[in-house]
Amino acid sequence: MRQLHYIIFASIFGMLFLGCSLQTTVPASAKYMLKVKAQAKTATSSCYKNEVIRMAEVESSAMFSGRSIFYSSDDTQSYSYTKARWMESINKQFATLIMRSVTQTEIFKDVVPFRSRAKNELIFETGIYDFSQVIHKDGTSTVSLMVKVRIVEQYSRKIISNKTFTFTKSGLSGNIEGALNGYNTVVSELLKAINQWLLESCHIHEH
């Protein structure tokens, strides 16, 4: 009887140990961040030079507030990469990248984050409407980006200027590496376009 108990105990212990061993061999999900170099050129003059702008929280659908990395097929079926995740949500990454880029232009007296207690005259709003990868039947993929930005006066709530930017990048590999390469490219283009738009909107603000 004792031998039977020993065999049962050894079997259970072995199964538990094997289970733990198997779990430790399962690779963890790789975590990624957008890697975009600074695109800002310092403005020589600006009508906003005496004004502080506050970065509002980025608005988007719920899928961009999490850390899953999604893709879709030509038939619009959506999936998420099982072994790849964002280190921070796309919303947070966009907020950081845009704020850094706008700050480096020195167009404004200062650029403050949403929760700052500093006083501000203007608000910078950002909405993400598309940030996606479509993998085609031939194995290539296309990434798309659509973002709307606006400058709003803090007290009157008047919209000084707004613009929608759309970018696509095709011919990418149909995997996570293709997605990251494409996203880094279109986000870089977005930051340059936002900086140019800010300078142009300054002339509207003056009038």
Contacts in CASP RR format, 6 or more apart in sequence:
PFRMAT RR
TARGET T0000
AUTHOR 0000-0000-0000
METHOD contacts of the structure
MODEL  1
MRQLHYIIFASIFGMLFLGCSLQTTVPASAKYMLKVKAQAKTATSSCYKN
EVIRMAEVESSAMFSGRSIFYSSDDTQSYSYTKARWMESINKQFATLIMR
SVTQTEIFKDVVPFRSRAKNELIFETGIYDFSQVIHKDGTSTVSLMVKVR
IVEQYSRKIISNKTFTFTKSGLSGNIEGALNGYNTVVSELLKAINQWLLE
SCHIHEH
27 83 0 8 1.000
29 82 0 8 1.000
29 83 0 8 1.000
29 84 0 8 1.000
29 85 0 8 1.000
30 83 0 8 1.000
30 84 0 8 1.000
30 85 0 8 1.000
30 176 0 8 1.000
31 84 0 8 1.000
31 85 0 8 1.000
31 86 0 8 1.000
31 87 0 8 1.000
32 69 0 8 1.000
32 84 0 8 1.000
32 85 0 8 1.000
32 86 0 8 1.000
32 87 0 8 1.000
32 176 0 8 1.000
32 180 0 8 1.000
33 86 0 8 1.000
33 87 0 8 1.000
33 88 0 8 1.000
33 93 0 8 1.000
34 93 0 8 1.000
34 97 0 8 1.000
34 180 0 8 1.000
34 183 0 8 1.000
34 184 0 8 1.000
34 187 0 8 1.000
35 180 0 8 1.000
35 184 0 8 1.000
36 97 0 8 1.000
36 184 0 8 1.000
36 187 0 8 1.000
36 188 0 8 1.000
36 191 0 8 1.000
37 188 0 8 1.000
38 100 0 8 1.000
38 101 0 8 1.000
38 104 0 8 1.000
39 101 0 8 1.000
39 188 0 8 1.000
39 191 0 8 1.000
39 192 0 8 1.000
39 195 0 8 1.000
40 101 0 8 1.000
40 102 0 8 1.000
40 103 0 8 1.000
40 104 0 8 1.000
40 105 0 8 1.000
40 191 0 8 1.000
40 195 0 8 1.000
41 105 0 8 1.000
41 195 0 8 1.000
42 104 0 8 1.000
42 105 0 8 1.000
42 106 0 8 1.000
43 105 0 8 1.000
43 106 0 8 1.000
43 107 0 8 1.000
43 199 0 8 1.000
46 106 0 8 1.000
46 107 0 8 1.000
46 108 0 8 1.000
46 199 0 8 1.000
46 202 0 8 1.000
47 202 0 8 1.000
47 203 0 8 1.000
47 205 0 8 1.000
47 206 0 8 1.000
48 107 0 8 1.000
48 108 0 8 1.000
48 109 0 8 1.000
48 122 0 8 1.000
48 198 0 8 1.000
48 202 0 8 1.000
48 205 0 8 1.000
49 107 0 8 1.000
49 108 0 8 1.000
49 109 0 8 1.000
50 109 0 8 1.000
51 108 0 8 1.000
51 109 0 8 1.000
51 120 0 8 1.000
51 121 0 8 1.000
51 122 0 8 1.000
52 108 0 8 1.000
52 109 0 8 1.000
52 110 0 8 1.000
52 111 0 8 1.000
52 112 0 8 1.000
52 118 0 8 1.000
52 119 0 8 1.000
52 120 0 8 1.000
52 121 0 8 1.000
52 122 0 8 1.000
53 102 0 8 1.000
53 108 0 8 1.000
53 110 0 8 1.000
53 111 0 8 1.000
53 112 0 8 1.000
53 120 0 8 1.000
53 121 0 8 1.000
53 122 0 8 1.000
53 123 0 8 1.000
53 124 0 8 1.000
53 151 0 8 1.000
54 112 0 8 1.000
54 113 0 8 1.000
54 114 0 8 1.000
54 116 0 8 1.000
54 118 0 8 1.000
54 120 0 8 1.000
54 122 0 8 1.000
54 123 0 8 1.000
54 124 0 8 1.000
54 154 0 8 1.000
55 95 0 8 1.000
55 98 0 8 1.000
55 99 0 8 1.000
55 102 0 8 1.000
55 111 0 8 1.000
55 112 0 8 1.000
55 113 0 8 1.000
55 114 0 8 1.000
55 124 0 8 1.000
55 126 0 8 1.000
56 114 0 8 1.000
56 123 0 8 1.000
56 124 0 8 1.000
56 125 0 8 1.000
56 126 0 8 1.000
57 91 0 8 1.000
57 95 0 8 1.000
57 114 0 8 1.000
58 91 0 8 1.000
58 92 0 8 1.000
58 94 0 8 1.000
58 95 0 8 1.000
58 126 0 8 1.000
58 127 0 8 1.000
58 128 0 8 1.000
59 125 0 8 1.000
59 126 0 8 1.000
59 127 0 8 1.000
59 128 0 8 1.000
60 90 0 8 1.000
60 91 0 8 1.000
60 127 0 8 1.000
60 128 0 8 1.000
60 129 0 8 1.000
60 131 0 8 1.000
61 128 0 8 1.000
63 70 0 8 1.000
64 89 0 8 1.000
64 90 0 8 1.000
64 91 0 8 1.000
64 128 0 8 1.000
64 131 0 8 1.000
65 89 0 8 1.000
65 90 0 8 1.000
65 91 0 8 1.000
66 86 0 8 1.000
66 89 0 8 1.000
66 90 0 8 1.000
66 91 0 8 1.000
67 85 0 8 1.000
67 86 0 8 1.000
67 87 0 8 1.000
67 88 0 8 1.000
67 89 0 8 1.000
68 80 0 8 1.000
68 81 0 8 1.000
68 85 0 8 1.000
68 86 0 8 1.000
69 80 0 8 1.000
69 81 0 8 1.000
69 84 0 8 1.000
69 85 0 8 1.000
69 86 0 8 1.000
69 176 0 8 1.000
69 179 0 8 1.000
70 78 0 8 1.000
70 79 0 8 1.000
70 80 0 8 1.000
70 81 0 8 1.000
70 132 0 8 1.000
70 133 0 8 1.000
71 78 0 8 1.000
71 79 0 8 1.000
71 80 0 8 1.000
71 81 0 8 1.000
71 132 0 8 1.000
71 133 0 8 1.000
71 134 0 8 1.000
71 135 0 8 1.000
71 141 0 8 1.000
71 179 0 8 1.000
72 78 0 8 1.000
72 79 0 8 1.000
72 132 0 8 1.000
72 133 0 8 1.000
72 134 0 8 1.000
72 135 0 8 1.000
73 79 0 8 1.000
73 134 0 8 1.000
73 135 0 8 1.000
74 134 0 8 1.000
74 135 0 8 1.000
74 136 0 8 1.000
74 137 0 8 1.000
81 176 0 8 1.000
84 176 0 8 1.000
86 93 0 8 1.000
88 96 0 8 1.000
90 128 0 8 1.000
90 131 0 8 1.000
91 128 0 8 1.000
94 126 0 8 1.000
94 128 0 8 1.000
94 147 0 8 1.000
94 187 0 8 1.000
95 113 0 8 1.000
95 114 0 8 1.000
95 126 0 8 1.000
97 187 0 8 1.000
97 191 0 8 1.000
98 124 0 8 1.000
98 126 0 8 1.000
98 191 0 8 1.000
98 194 0 8 1.000
99 111 0 8 1.000
99 113 0 8 1.000
101 191 0 8 1.000
101 194 0 8 1.000
101 195 0 8 1.000
102 108 0 8 1.000
102 111 0 8 1.000
102 124 0 8 1.000
102 194 0 8 1.000
102 195 0 8 1.000
102 198 0 8 1.000
103 111 0 8 1.000
105 195 0 8 1.000
105 198 0 8 1.000
107 195 0 8 1.000
107 198 0 8 1.000
107 199 0 8 1.000
107 202 0 8 1.000
108 122 0 8 1.000
110 118 0 8 1.000
111 124 0 8 1.000
112 118 0 8 1.000
112 120 0 8 1.000
120 154 0 8 1.000
121 153 0 8 1.000
121 154 0 8 1.000
122 151 0 8 1.000
122 152 0 8 1.000
122 153 0 8 1.000
122 154 0 8 1.000
122 160 0 8 1.000
123 151 0 8 1.000
123 152 0 8 1.000
123 153 0 8 1.000
123 154 0 8 1.000
124 149 0 8 1.000
124 150 0 8 1.000
124 151 0 8 1.000
125 149 0 8 1.000
125 150 0 8 1.000
125 151 0 8 1.000
125 152 0 8 1.000
126 147 0 8 1.000
126 148 0 8 1.000
126 149 0 8 1.000
127 147 0 8 1.000
127 148 0 8 1.000
127 149 0 8 1.000
128 146 0 8 1.000
128 147 0 8 1.000
129 146 0 8 1.000
129 147 0 8 1.000
129 148 0 8 1.000
129 164 0 8 1.000
130 144 0 8 1.000
130 145 0 8 1.000
130 146 0 8 1.000
130 166 0 8 1.000
131 144 0 8 1.000
131 145 0 8 1.000
131 146 0 8 1.000
131 183 0 8 1.000
132 143 0 8 1.000
132 144 0 8 1.000
133 141 0 8 1.000
133 142 0 8 1.000
133 143 0 8 1.000
133 172 0 8 1.000
133 174 0 8 1.000
133 178 0 8 1.000
133 179 0 8 1.000
133 183 0 8 1.000
134 141 0 8 1.000
134 142 0 8 1.000
134 143 0 8 1.000
134 144 0 8 1.000
135 141 0 8 1.000
135 174 0 8 1.000
136 142 0 8 1.000
136 174 0 8 1.000
139 173 0 8 1.000
139 174 0 8 1.000
140 170 0 8 1.000
140 171 0 8 1.000
140 172 0 8 1.000
140 173 0 8 1.000
140 174 0 8 1.000
141 171 0 8 1.000
141 172 0 8 1.000
141 173 0 8 1.000
141 174 0 8 1.000
141 175 0 8 1.000
141 178 0 8 1.000
141 179 0 8 1.000
142 168 0 8 1.000
142 169 0 8 1.000
142 170 0 8 1.000
142 171 0 8 1.000
142 172 0 8 1.000
143 168 0 8 1.000
143 169 0 8 1.000
143 172 0 8 1.000
143 178 0 8 1.000
143 179 0 8 1.000
143 182 0 8 1.000
143 183 0 8 1.000
143 185 0 8 1.000
143 186 0 8 1.000
144 166 0 8 1.000
144 167 0 8 1.000
144 168 0 8 1.000
144 186 0 8 1.000
145 165 0 8 1.000
145 166 0 8 1.000
145 167 0 8 1.000
145 168 0 8 1.000
145 183 0 8 1.000
145 186 0 8 1.000
145 187 0 8 1.000
145 190 0 8 1.000
146 164 0 8 1.000
146 165 0 8 1.000
146 166 0 8 1.000
146 167 0 8 1.000
147 164 0 8 1.000
147 165 0 8 1.000
147 190 0 8 1.000
148 162 0 8 1.000
148 163 0 8 1.000
148 164 0 8 1.000
148 165 0 8 1.000
149 162 0 8 1.000
149 163 0 8 1.000
149 165 0 8 1.000
149 194 0 8 1.000
149 197 0 8 1.000
150 159 0 8 1.000
150 160 0 8 1.000
150 161 0 8 1.000
150 162 0 8 1.000
150 163 0 8 1.000
151 159 0 8 1.000
151 160 0 8 1.000
151 161 0 8 1.000
151 162 0 8 1.000
151 198 0 8 1.000
151 201 0 8 1.000
151 205 0 8 1.000
152 158 0 8 1.000
152 159 0 8 1.000
152 160 0 8 1.000
153 160 0 8 1.000
160 201 0 8 1.000
160 204 0 8 1.000
160 205 0 8 1.000
161 197 0 8 1.000
161 200 0 8 1.000
161 201 0 8 1.000
161 204 0 8 1.000
161 205 0 8 1.000
163 197 0 8 1.000
163 201 0 8 1.000
165 190 0 8 1.000
165 193 0 8 1.000
165 194 0 8 1.000
167 186 0 8 1.000
167 189 0 8 1.000
167 190 0 8 1.000
168 186 0 8 1.000
169 181 0 8 1.000
169 182 0 8 1.000
169 185 0 8 1.000
169 186 0 8 1.000
172 178 0 8 1.000
172 179 0 8 1.000
172 181 0 8 1.000
172 182 0 8 1.000
173 181 0 8 1.000
END
